Amino acid sequence: MNKKDYQRAKDIMAGKIKRLYIAGHNHKLGHAVALEYTDAKPVRYYQCDLPKIRAIVDRFNRIFGIMRK
C-alpha cells in the first residue's frame, strides 16, 4: 500500500470521505444500504435486483468517494 492509498483509507475511516455499502437484507423492506464507518441506521432500503443496487452504490462511491476540500 502506497502513501496515497493509506491516506485515502484514513480519510474514509475518519468520515471525510463518504462511501456506501450494502448492509443487509430484510424480507419485507428489501436490501439495506448504509454509510461506511458510521453508527447511523441504514440510509435506504431497495426492493430491486441486487445488480441494480450494486450499480447505485458504485455510482455513489464513484461520485462522492473522493476527498472534497
Rosetta blueprint (number, residue, H / E / L):
1 M L
2 N L
3 K H
4 K H
5 D H
6 Y H
7 Q H
8 R H
9 A H
10 K H
11 D H
12 I H
13 M H
14 A H
15 G L
16 K L
17 I L
18 K L
19 R L
20 L E
21 Y E
22 I E
23 A E
24 G E
25 H E
26 N E
27 H L
28 K L
29 L L
30 G E
31 H E
32 A E
33 V E
34 A E
35 L E
36 E L
37 Y L
38 T L
39 D L
40 A L
41 K L
42 P L
43 V L
44 R E
45 Y E
46 Y E
47 Q L
48 C L
49 D L
50 L H
51 P H
52 K H
53 I H
54 R H
55 A H
56 I H
57 V H
58 D H
59 R H
60 F H
61 N H
62 R H
63 I H
64 F H
65 G L
66 I L
67 M L
68 R L
69 K L
